[in-house]
């Protein structure tokens, strides 16, 4: 996206900053430990690919010499240092303890060795002791900065991953050694020992097994396999909690009370009632943010619910919860007003696209600009199609059950999609204010349905679209027009339709005088629209001549965007990952409501 479209929000940011000299010193000490680990990861990786450098490290890590903490010239130590740098940057308490338990005794051992001959005669040993001591000192000084907690199931999962991973990688490594060993007569024990030692280092450590001599590429392959296993174990040890507390009855009641007073502010407000989210409230209880934890990302959507004056308190509580669990905070689909307030708490903004909002009082089929829509509407109407509009509470239970069943049958694909602009259920008795549109053909057979959630007292927001694929083309457009023309029957004044991603790019890129960068970006999006509905959604919404309300993605650091993108794709149902085995999964808490059906907007 070009710079001119990246964000329309003010540049003011007042994120939390360390205050006082003591706090600043602790923060810098914590940051220093991260940079030490990053540097050691880089040096260890360089030692793996550079034979002279590796031999130099091994020379200073044996006999009368010793090297700084984690400087061992191997993929295992490189992976360990890199992963520890990542989790230390997220201020994980477990990572701080892990480093202190390793580096603290090592520093004491080095200090004792310097009092003995011949270790104190080598300047490099003094340097190694000084660097290790500085790292330990920085750990102790920055202790208060590492407050993020881990998942209680991590130790059990790490044991399972380690046992299975070591069995698989050790077996593969032993088979590889057996196939490539240049010395005859090696026993199984010799080959297993060689494999495990080679997994630790590609240096001379495994050369003491005289009965085995494998080629260099086999040594490196074994080291990579063991390092990959080690990384998986580290991930299992330090992964962020998954956020198992979901929306309970009391949270939903409080959210509904806030929506009753302030629901007209945000068309996406009702989607906060999704029951796969958790809620955090401001200290006054006058505002709330709902979020879902996906892949270590605390993913909120839309604006905070409630009184805007209480939004800062809810944002602070949500960010504190995210930092406590080392979650990456992000918001999908925030309005410009909310984005500005989030910006004062340290979040940056990226414009995602625009929401199409139709003012019912201004909508008409008259005029040349509406000719295509008018002709399509008349064609469907002449075919005998009719639309019935009802509140969910006015639909008998048996009819609602039939509608839910049809929506399931008409779903496009096996994967349920929708998060930020989808309620995730249909037919729940608590959603009586939702509006259902049913389209029947000339024979009275159901052919399509739309469901809208309330947007305050006089608005609707599109939640669900389903149609029979064997029916007439244009049924959805026919139903939308019918709703806009008959909205006064149910007291509706405005309707929020679909979200058009990167709408401004398509619109401005087609204008006279658009710059080359903007035209190129539009061409890329047009090409991608062959597989994803990007331009088509914009065109489908534009025909109703709506007002375009920009929506933003909010984030703390640009480096988190790839992770946030993956989490968003998972939440929306566009990307699925394998689930963990049942023995390491916990049942979510607080989900007191059955979801009848996962749906997509």
N, C-alpha and C positions, 0 to 999 in steps of 0.2 A: 504494500500500500504506500502511496506517495505521502510525503510529509504533510501536504496540505489536507489530506483526508485522515490522517492517523488519529487525531483527537481534536475535538472542539471544546474541550474543557479547559478551564483556567489552569495555569501552570503552578498555582500555589500548592505546596505540599508541606505539611507540618507533621511528619511522621515522628514517632518517639525517638528521641535522641538521648544519649547518656548525659546526665546532669551531675555537676560537681566533679572535682578533680579525682576523687576516689573511684567514682563510677566510670569515669572515662579511662582511668588507668586499668581497671578490671576488664573493661571492654577491649582495650588494646592488647592486653595480655591474652585474652581468649582468642582474639584474631591472630596473634603471633603464633599460637599453637597450630592453628589451621594452616598458616603459611609454611611452618616448619614441616608439617606432614606432606603438604603439596610438593615442597622441594625434595624431600626424601623419596617420594613416589617417582618424581622425574629422574632423580639420580639413579635409583634402583633400576628403572626401565632402561636408562642409558647404559647401565652396566650389563644388562642382559643382551643388548644388541651390539655392544662394543667389546670385543675380546680384550684389547689392552686395558681398557678401563676396568673391566670385570676382574682381570688378574691383579690389577693394582689394589682393588678393594679387598680381594681375598688375601692378598699379602698383608694388608693392614688389619685384617680381621682374624689373624691366626698368630700363634707363637707369642711373641712379646708385645704384640700390638692389639688394640681393640678400636672399634669404630663407634661413631655416635649411635644413638637409639634408632633402630630400624634400618640402619645402613648395612645391608647384607648382600646386595647384588643378586637378587632373584625375583622372579615374578610373584612369588608368594608375598615377600616383603613389599614389593611395589603395589600389589593389590591391597594389602593390609593398610599401607600408608595412605593410598588414594581413598579407600573407603572410610577410614577413620577421619580423613580431612573432610569428607562430605558430611558425615554425621556430626562431627565437631562443629562444623559451620552451622548446623541446625540446632546446636546447643543441646545435644542429647546428654543427659546425666549419665546414662550407662556407658557412653563412649568416654566420658571424663574419667569414670572409675576404672575402666579397662586400661586406658593409657597410664593412669597413675600406678596401677598394680604392676604394669610391665616396666615403665620407665623409672619409678621410684626405687625399687630394689636394685635395678641395673645401675643407677647413679651411685647408690651406696657401695655396690660392689666395685665400681670404677674408683671411687674415692679411697676405698681400702687398698686397692691394687696399687695406687700411686704412692702408697707408703712403703711399698715393697720393691726390691730390686728384682728384675731389671726394668720393670714397667715404667718407673718414674724417670728413667733416663731418656725416654722418647717424647719429643715435643708433641707428636701427633696424639699420644694418649692424653696429654693435658688438654688438647683441643677437643678431643672426643668427650672427655669428662665435662668440660665447660659447656659444650653445646647440649649435652644431655641434662646437665644441671639447670641450664637456662630454661630448657623445655619443662622440666619438673617445676621450676619456680613459677613459670608462666601458668602452668596448670593450677598451682596452689593459689596464685594471685587472682586468677579468673574464675575460681570455683563458683562464686555466686552467679555467674552468667549462665551456667549449665543447669537449667531447670526443667528441660523437656523430658517427659516421662515416656516409657516404652509400653509395648503391649505385654500383658501378663502371660500370654501364650508363647512369647518369643523363645524362652529357654527350651521348652518342649519341642517347638518347631525346629529350632537350631539343631537339637540332638538328632531328630529324625532326618533332616536334610543332610547333616554331616555323616551319619551312618550310611544312608543310602548313596550319597554322593561319593564317599570314599570307597564304598564297595564297587560302584560302577566304574569310577575313574581308575581305581587300583586294579580292577580286573582287566580293563582295557589296556592299561599300561603294562601289566605283567604279560599279557598276550603279545603286545608289541615287542617287548624285550625278548620274549621267547622266539619270536619270528626273526628278529634282527641280530641276536647275540652272535658275535664272531668267535666266542670261546666255547668249546664243546664241554659237556659234562656239568653244567651249572645246575644245581638243585633248585626245586621250587622255592625254598626258603631264600636262597641267594637272589633269585629273580624278584621276589616280593620285596626283599630288603632294598635292592637296587632301585626298584620303582619308587618306593616311599622316600628314599634319600634323594633321588633325582627330582621328586616332586617338591622338595624343599629348596634345592639349588641346582643350577646347571654347572656349578663349579666343581672343584675336586672332592667335594664331600662324598659322593658316591663312588669315587675311584678306588676306595679302600676295599670294595667288593671285587676281588681279583678274578672270580669265576665268570664275571659278566663284563662285556665290552660291546656297548651298542653304538650305532652311528649317531652323529651329532643331531640330526633331524629328529631321531627318535627321542633323544634326551629332551629336546625342546618341546616336542609334542606332549610328553609325559608331564613336564613342568606346567604347560598350559592347561592340561586337564585338571591337575591338582589345584592350580590357581583358580580355575573356574569354580571348582567345588568349594574352595575356601571363600570366594566371593559370595556364593549362595549362602554359605553358613553365616557370613557377616551380615548379609541382608536379613536373614532370619533373626539374628541376634538384635539388630538395631532398627528394624522396621518400625514405622510409626503406628500407633494404635489405629484401628480401623473405624472407630466411631460406631459402636454397636447400639447406642441409645437412640431410638427412633421416636417419632411423634406419638405421644400418649394422649389419653383422653383429656387430661387436665390441660396439657399444652394446646391441644386443638380447641378446647373451650376458650382459653385466653386469646388465642389467635382470632377466633371468630368474633369475639368481643371487640378486638382492635379493628378488624375488617368492617364491622358494623358502624364504627365511628369514622374510620379513615379509608375505607375500601375504595372510594372514588379516586384516590390519588394515583393509583398504579393499576394498569390493566392486567398486570401479571400477579397482582396481590393474592388472588384466590388460589393460585398454584402453590402458595406457601403451605397449603393444607395437604400437600402430598405426604403420605405416611411413610415414605422411605427417607424422610428428612428428620433432622433434629432441630430443636429451637433453642435459642439463647435470648434472654430478655434483658432490657436495660434495667438498671437498679430501681427505677421508679415503676417498672412494669408497663410503661406507656408505649414502648416500642419493642420490636423483636426482629431477629434475623433467623431465617431457617436455612439450613445447609445440609449437605451430604458429603461424607468423606469418601473419596474415590482415589485410590492409589497414592495416599498421603497428601491429597489436596482437599482442603476444606472449601467445598464448592457451594457458594450461595448463588441465588438467582433473583433477578428483579430488584426492586427497592426494598429497604427495611419496611416492616409493617408498623403502622401506628403514627403517633404524633411526630412530625419532623423535628421538633425541638428536643425530642428524646432519642433521635437517631444516633447522635454521637455516643451516648451511653451504651446503646446496643452494639454499635460498631466496636467500641473499646472492649466490651465483654466478649464479642466474637473473636477479635484478634488475640485477646489474652488466652482464650481457650485454644486457638490455633497454635500459639507459641508454646503453651504448656505441653502440647502433644507433638510438637515439631511438624505440624501440618503447614502446608503452603496455602495461604489464603488467596482466594480468587472469587470474583463475582461475574456471573454471566447475565447479560441483558439488563444492566442498570440504566436508568434514565440519566439525563444530563444533570438534573438536580441532585440525585443521589450520588452520581459520580463526583460532583464537586465536593460534597461533604466527605465522601470516602477519601478524596484527594488530600483533605486536611489531616487525615490519619495515616498518610504515607503511601497510599495506593496510586499507581499511575493508570492511565486509560488508553484504550485502543478502540476505535470505532469499529463495531462489528457489522452494522447495517442499520436498517430502519424497519420499524413496525408500521403497518398500514392501518390507519384509523379512519373510519368513515363517519362523518357527521350525518345522521339520518335526515335531519332537516334540510340539508343542502343536497342530498342525493336525488337525482332525477334521471330518467331514461331519455329525456328530450335532448335535442341538439345533435349536431353532426358528430361531435366527439364521442357520443355514446351509441352511434349507429350499430357498430358491431355487436355490442352487448345487447342492445334492444332487439336486433334480429335473432340472435341466439336464444334469447329469452322467449320471444314469440314462437320460434320454431318448436321448442320443447313444450310450450303450453298448448300449441295446436295438436301436438301428438297425444294429448290427453293426460299429461302428467299433472299431478297436484301435490301441494306441500301442506303438511299439517304442522302447526307450531303449538307446543305445549311446554309448560313448566314440568320438571321431573316429578314434582309432588302430585301433579294431576294425572300421571300415567299409572294405571292399575298395575299391580305387582306382576301379573301374568304377562301383560304386554311389555313391561320393562324387561322381564327375563327373556322374552323373545327378541327384543332389540339388542340386548347384550350378546345373545347367541349369534345374531346376524353380524354384529360388529366384529365378533371373533372370526367368523367365517370369511368376511369380506376383507379382513386385514391383509395388507400387501406384504407377504413374507412371514417367516416364522419368528423373527426377532422383534420384540416389542421396543418401540422407540419413543423418545420424548422425556424431557426432564424440566427444563427451564420454562417451557410453555405448554405443559401437559399435566393434567391432574393425576393421571395414572390409575384411574378407576372409573367405572360407569355403573349406575344403578344403585349407589349407596343411599340409604334413606336420609342421611345427613345433608345431602346435596340437593335438596328439594328446590332451591332457587335456580338451579341450572335449567337451561332451555334446550329442548329437543326439537329438531326439525326432521320430519319423515317425508320422504318423497315416494309416491306410488305411481305406477303406470296406469294406462287406461283400463286395465283389467283389475286394478286394485292391488296389484302385487308390489311389495316394498322393493325399492331399487336403490335407495341411498339414505343416509342419515348424517346429520350434523349435530354436535352437542357443543353448547356454549356455557361457560361459567360466568357468574355475575361479576360485574365491574361496578361496584357501588350499587346504588339504587336504580340507576337509569342507564346502565351500560352492560355490554356483553363482550366476552373475549373468547375467541375460537379455541376449542379444546380438541375436538375429535372430528375427523372426516372419514367416512367409509362409504363405498358404493359397490354395487354389483357390477363386476367387470363385463358382464354380458348386456348391461343396460345401455341406454343412449348416451352418446358423448355429450358433455356439457351439463350434466345433471347438477354437479356441485355449483357451478356458476348460476344455474337457474335457481337453486335453493338460496344462495346468498342474496340474489336480487330480490327474491320473494320476501326474505327476512327484512331487507332494507326498506322495501315498499310497505310492509305490514307491521313494522316495528312498533308503531303507536298502539297496536292491539295489546301489547304486553308492557307498555310504558318504557320502551327503550329509546334513547336519544343518540347513542353512539355505539359503534361496533368495532372492536379490534379484530383484524383478520390476521393473515399470516405474516411472518417475519421474513424480510427480504435481505439476505446477507450481501454486503458490498453493493447495495443499491446505488449509492452515490457514484461509484466507479462507472457503472453502466450508464447512468444518466449524464454525468459530466463528461465522460470519455467520448460520448457521441456528439457533444456540442462543437460548434465551430470554434476553432482556436484552442482546443484541448492540446496540452503539451505532449511530447513524445513519450515521456515516462507514463503518463496517465493512459495514453492510448495503448501502450504495450501491456500495462497491467490489465486493461479491459480485454485485450486480445487473449491474454492468458486465462482470465476467468471465463471468457466465451468458450475457449477450448475445453476447459475443465467441465463446463456445463453439459458436455456430451455425456458425461457419466454421472454428474451430480446436478440436482435441480437448483442451480444458482440463478442463472438468468431467467429461467422459466418461471420461478416463483415471483421474481420482480415483475415480469410481464403480466402474470396472472393477477397480481394485486393492483397493478397500475391501471387496469381497465376500469376499476371502480372510482378512479380519480380521488384517492384518499389523501388525507394529511399524513405526512411521513414524520414519525417520531424516532429520532436516533437512539440506538441502544449501544452500550459500551461493554467491553471486557475490561475488568479492573484487576490489577495485579501489583505485587510489591516490587519485583525485580524482573527485568527483561530476560535474564537467564532462566527464569522459571516458566517461560511461555511454552516451550516444548512439553514440559511435564503437565502444565495446565491444559494444553491442547489434547493430550492423550486422555487425561481425566475427563474432559468435556465430552470427547468422543465415546468414552465408556459410559458416561452418565446418560447420554442421549441415545445409546443403543447402537451406535454405528461401529463399535469395536467391542469385542468380547474377549475375555481372557479365561484360561482354565481355572476352575475353582479348586481350592485346597481340599484334600481328603477330609472326610467327616470327622476323624479323630482329632484334628487340629482346628476345627471351626467351632465357634461358639454361636449359640442361638441369639439373635438380636433381642435387645430388651426394649420394652416400652411400646412395642407394636401391638396395640390392643385392638386394632381394627383390621378386618379382612379386606384386602384389595380384590375387588371383583374382577378387574381386568386392567392390564397395563395397556395404555393407549398412546397414540402419537398425534400431535397437533398437525 
